[in-house]
Amino acid sequence: MIGIVYCDINMFQPDIEAEIFFLSTEEGGRHVPVKSGYRPDHNFGAGMLNAAVHEYISCEFVAPGQTARANIGFANPGFKNGRFYPGFEFKIQEGGRLVGRGVITKIFNAALRAP
């Protein structure tokens, strides 16, 4: 089938681990919780949004206003080569709407690590 990509969740390879804080609904965040497999946009300050999938660690759901650790796998990790370090801060968006913030805690993909 053209245009359809099938993904086996067992083949998920995280690029980074991050501490994620979701804005509350009152702060303009989401209205419903998210779960592993959530694919928001990530704004790393390079002028473009980057798609990635979240796999939450030690929890099934993350509600608006909550914080959780997540393994994050990028759709195109090569666009970020040499940019990241532990403590790097980024925004989590759904299109142009800010729904959360993140801080990188670990880097699994060595190509992404800043020199």
Residue, then its C-alpha position, 0 to 999 in steps of 0.5 A: m500500500i502506498g503511503i502507509v507505514y507499519c511499525d512494530i512497537n517492539m522495534f522501537q529504538p529510543d534516541i533520547e530520554a527526557e523528563i517531560f512536563f505537560l501543561s495543565t488544561e488551564e495553562g493551555g495544555r491538552h484536555v486529555p491524558v497521553k499514553s506511550g505511542y503519543r507522537p507530538d511535534h518537538n521544537f528544538g529551536a532550529g526553526m522547524l518542528n520534529a516528529a517523534v514518538h514517546e514511550y513513557i517509563s513507569c506509567e501508562f498515562v500522563a495527564p495534563g499538568q503531570t511530569a513523566r520520564a519518556n524514551i523518545g525516538f525521532a522520525n529523522p534523527g539525522f537532522k539533529n546530529g551533534r546538537f544535544y547534551p543532557g540538560f538541553e531544553f525543548k518544547i512539545q507542541e501539537g502543531g503551533r500549540l505548546v502542550g509541554r516542555g522537556v529536558i534531555t536526561k540521557i542520549f542513546n544515539a551517539a550521533l546526536r551528542a554535542p561535541 
